[in-house]
């Protein structure tokens, strides 16, 4: 039996890992599990530390345990603060494991973290053909301190990270085999992402479906039906939110978050002036994400018979309406001072570019990692960038990522634009998996900085694994392209070429 021929195989660059390659890819994942268990059992890096007596309830995004216990399906159906998948997982773990819910969750997240490490190694092996790069990338991810810390964090970061990375590998498998099943699996992963994190909007499916078609070699009638049904799931959830809470999206908090971005750095005098002119609602007199009871006097006093919607927290029935007012105020403020907003986005980008392990919520667990806890800080030259910020008053701090994001994205774009002139000595930068990784990195940078201020670094963690793969793939492509160009130049202008020219 011959191996299916795809453009990736014709240029001889994208590789199928053999048994040895797969084994090498599994080694970093195994190492990560051993280290994670050591830090958990031996050093106390635990999901139940540091987040109050009820760690699950400590997170605003999570449905409180009492509602999961008393009526999980009802609470999930009326959930507007977040997409449902993460809380559905929490409800299942609570039902099956009871009080051990969080311990099992940490174990599950360690497995997902190890899976992410393995996928990184497999992706690098497949996309670069280099066993050494594959092993090096896998080992780098295996000891990444942010992985250990987010595995001990009762929120969806590790799950989102795994899904983003899995999507890339499914495109590799679909392209290698021309298999529509893997392409449909990729669409299912994007659907799962939209149902896990509101950061990933359903609009991503507009790009995901063409990528899946290209990777899988097209769909038959049955595959189209499955793809349509998959895409309908998040659209149905958004429609449910529209009918119940008046917004078409994954989270009702969008407006509050945007107001926090727009508000940063604004002068009190300017804000007072706009408020007196009637440009803002009264909600702006309260800090965004305040408890709903603080807005009752402003007319946000609706009640609900649904227990989840009756709590004085961000799941309350009044939150969508409050957030809409913040959204309108944010748009007004941004349009009136776009330069100030762009400067704030730059500050957010500095936050986004910081090492992922420096997220504030991870601060107590981080010292328990010992020297590994600071590994990414030194590798990413964080102290040097902080010194530059102080020296030149840049107004934001970052790390090597500050330069790496634009460098790799622009390099990839350049490779795509000149791809038609490339020869067989280089990888195709238009491979669906490479396009997907570049697209996800770029999308997350833009959304994670334009609409969030404060927790940007947690958003960045979602795409760190595929960023590593993208950097190595683009760098190797550039090097091979340069080597090929040098070889061509030598062939045209070397001694043999001169002799041939003389004979002519």
VENJO-V767649 format. One line per field, one symbol per residue. phi: phi as a letter, one per 20 degrees, with the letter a starting at -180 (. if undefined). A space follows every 50 residues. Layout:
phi = ???
This chain:
phi = .efgecgfffemdfdeffgfffffffgffffffffffffffedmecfeem cnfcgfffegfefggffffeaffffffefcfbfefffffffffffedlfe gfffffffffffffffgfffffffffedmdffffffffffffdfffffff fdcebefffffffgffgfffffffffdldfffffffffffffffedcfge ffffffeffgfffffemndefffffffffffffffffffgfffecncdre bfegffffffffffmffgfffffffffnfdfffffdfgmffgffdgfeoe cfcbeeggeefebfegfefgfffffffffffffffebfffffffffffff fgefgffeggfefffgffemfffdffgefelggffffffffdlfnbdbbg ggefgffffffffffffdffefdfecfefeggffffffffffffffffdf cbbpdgffffgfdgfffgffgffffffffffffffffffffecfgfffff ffff
